[in-house]
Amino acid sequence: MSLDRAAPTSLPRPSCDYAEAWLWVDVDAQSALTATQAITSLDAIAPIDQILETLPQSDAWRHPIGQVGPMENIRDWIWQAHWLSADRLDGSLAILGDCNLPSVARRRLLHISIDARPSDDAVGWLDRLTDQEIAQCVTKLHNTQEQFQILASQDELTGLLNRRFFQVEAQRWIDMLSDDGVKHLALLVFDLDYFRSINDSYGHECGDQLLQEMARRLQNECVASPLLIARMDGDEFAILVETDNKPESLSALGEQVKSLTARPFQIGHLTLFTSASTGIVIWPEHGRSIGELLHQADSAMYAAKEQGRNGHAVFSPELMEHQNRQSALLTALRQSQGDGRFSLVYQVQQNASSLAITGVEALLRWQAPSPELAAGPDQFISLLEKSGLIIDVGGWVLDEACQQIARWREYIGERITVAVNVSSIQLHSPCFIGRVQAALKKSGINPSLLELELTETALVNDPAKAASTLIELKKLGVQLALDDFGTGYSSLSYLTQFEFNRLKIDQSFVRDILVDPKDLVIVKAIVAMGHALGLEVVAEGVETVAERDLLDSLGCDYFQGYLVGRPGKPEEISPMLGVGLL
């Protein structure tokens, strides 16, 4: 290795046991290093003006340095720059701002330091460096800088690009193609569905190993070129690839991500399953900058989750409009806590034998602060659940329902049961049992007058935890009902594993029971099975006398629906309570 060294003639005299030099270094195809110019040689405490005097008198060199900031940062600036290829500085180093170094292919800054005290000849020490000494400096600094670059660009856990470097490189791609007018880029952002439950159940080490395996699959099985792959954060990944922007091509990209997560993950002795929800955006149609594209991709990803997960959604203006409305709704719901915008209405339940109203179901309603935010229960309740607000709002529902039971008790006695819907999030919340206990104690009611309605989804997420919670609830004396039976996972084991009092037939089976023989067979089976297990059976969505009569002949114990009564405020339904109708 040979280095030609040259130094300016006017150099400050070293005054300590340390000297250093900055050199432009060219790296040729044979990796030989040739120093083409020594920028400076100075001691460690040289004044900044002396440092600047030793720099080349080139406007192309001086001008960008002046843009960096205060002169005191010049040495920091050089340290950040050395060993970075000049042809990559524009796209790779945000710390340099708008600086443009001299455009010399594969040219790098080399920093050489000597610990031994140099001679009195401030220039001669540089000339007396042996090729071996310089080679050692080059090798050491080269290896160190490569490690710095790896740490700066790669995600430590997976070895993929990290978020920051992905954004820098992606924006460089965009800038390079900005004048093309033909090519398109597809940005895919996805995360792993229910990954948090894997961390909670098996520990973060297991979750980390799953992420590493996911990264390996991406690296080994995504073969498009050019291609950028990154782990953005947590269990979120991103892919940037060229595309022809055809719908079938975008769908194929989404299906490829889906297939990567479809196979089981073998982590130690565990076999784990997950899936991916993917958002897809196109440059330049959906955004001009990588920041804008990532924002749109996140919106599309959450749309894929709303569509049932394990799939993909392509961004559209309509999707963004929907996301903006959801965001506005969520903000309004947060602000509604404690301001009286939540209320309860009650729908009566009729005893099939006596035709008396012996129970009601409490239903949550919300008064929007403005007409454009008006939303029904099917819209706002799902937002309450996704945001976690259902914990506090659901606690308020329990309190209000129990207080209403106490008010009705004053003039009709303990004759009316009130059913309250409980979401999966509430059931698995550590504070749920305490909330129920507090509501019962505060109202002073007989616990058997409170019925908690659970869906099959609330049970399947964590059956063991659900079983433990339901046992504690039964100890409190409340009744339990399995709601919407037949529409979820419909595992018969739930009916024997958990001690329910009632089984509610979903209205989707009742609606067509007179015209669809299959629905009739299903309802017959549910009623027979419920009775065989000692459960009362409630039919929801009863709207006609003919439906009620058929359900009565099948053995249903209770009816609920518009035929019996529409949801109403307490004062509206109070005259019906305990009274036989029809």
Steps between C-alpha positions, in 0.01 A plus 500: 500500500638837406386838617626823346499763768502873454448772754450877492813696575352726767411272788480574875775359713388198711515574871408166660566128469233464236463588132246422236427546130200494272552359150281448199531131412399335172399134507559329166369168376793312658426664836837678487501829682662811365504823692454781251512793736583562863243749623661588828745403767453650842519435869203421716461855629553699182276810475209469259629776273825310455301188410308694238822646356625149422189406303512525119411844371214365290154662499353157445664389823460809718139579411331180623699512822361844563147358470549241771481735794734666748870477424554318828330194342747470212696212651181320604379548146814345353478209745144428391599518135820293478482151356169579331499471124466837337250364248263397785513807722201676345261212569643355818597772743229730624754635751679677213191695399534635146875451481644375172856371527726500194358241262779244484392140462591275793696783668512492877646702783771323695595609848848409623616556856848445640554456874878556494625858524586618148820678416535872493423485133124524501480389140762229504320269742238426237768411243678267740191282558569158357258331266443233767409759762251665265362161395438413866318828549295439188406146600409591856293800403340316210384216726379738769310714253338196341375397844365850555322487165347161579375624837363815342316324218392161635242388750692338784255211551429388142787636289251669266519871428380714789226758467725804464728355235203351312343844480826654376553234233134497396503877456818466290315254274212743469732788416679293235170407333332838538573596138435155355125536450453128431615288793295441815599389848286290733541546875366216713470546877378207709497380855438161658146443625468429874878515545452659840323188626806294401724730706257490792458122490851380423727792583689764302792268422263269314345800324845623397584161348177508301592845365843371402344209313264741327799707391674190361195412296485851358869497409497151349164497321451857377704488181387811312772743400552775595357447846513664843388310811490647851376435847331826588408448864378217722334244272461743207691447175525693173585404142572737210502354150440608142155417359299536182207628712257244361231383748598137453865584572412682821278212605787258433728706725244487780456125455875447512519664843202291610670179386818588690310507828263209422756232579548415870794646688708240684649675804680245715242240599213737418305510176353847463256643248439856396386698197564842347287808432653694211452851370613581145566844347635603161752771414435755360119455495455491879779731612821672390714449810580191704352661810167554325504150355566340841207691646269383222629142531421498871144607420468218248644250749243593764229468236622145437466431872144633500420267212586199716882489498713247309463699178595821324345833405614744233485866594231720346362849574180337626702293744671814630164670538378204703812505716462874563139450605600217732764722655249783549250256653759364741595852611134583560449176695796578723360844571155354575608319815334672791304757298171310486510401133486129581164355605321166530182380336335170583336232284253274675505120506176301513446173685360244254277335761345797681555758225615731780795737466751356745825641372665771290829544316692823555621656174758780478422816303709808422395855415751645253616860557419585134279350226792401278637278778173317562574128538303191597607235752647283225746782426591657831511187715768343280705819539457488876634145497795569269606804700457337841242763601253216548663428837382828651182535294409139574556567870255791478246270328526251786449774760202653318332163434528400866365838610204453265429157648493665844257770375260244350520294819337787688160450338494153333732305728772261389323382187712641216839366387726743311748358248821694429729425208864437589774526237806278477720791610293554813491132589879470484566828678659451846255750650178341365410292804557801722275715277215249530545474878498879536185539288315235703609649831418857406148411377425245771310276259458123502792378278269249327315792336816587300570290194829532310486415129819367344576412140694196384780732384554616858558139602724377218772765540616348828272216618696430819490865611134525404415187701671641808315833468161332449551289811557816704191661347288199592625529855363853505155360415449664158347313206688425179370480145674389178400758238474463121542125518572339164663801334849473645724202567206293625712259701267274695770470765418855612156386615650236728818682597322816621197517731247700301139557597369599158567445134399771252420403138634765264241691299666398171350151547162631613463743209457228235369219714168496312657473154837331544483134608868508603438781749206306640716192553772707670252667738347164588844362582598802713179485703529125557866522594441793735222324684703178522770700678252667735516842331215741427482598132427854380414576135616842379360701210138379523295737283182315402236295675571210264866496603405512867251216465750278318769571759251430775421162343872419494526566873663845522469641852523874424444733204675827427441725201284773347187286535535516877640851520753740352785633713380788717592722792419375850190719526375371164522130583418513871122456444573171316706339773341194657195531274391222262461606137356359176 
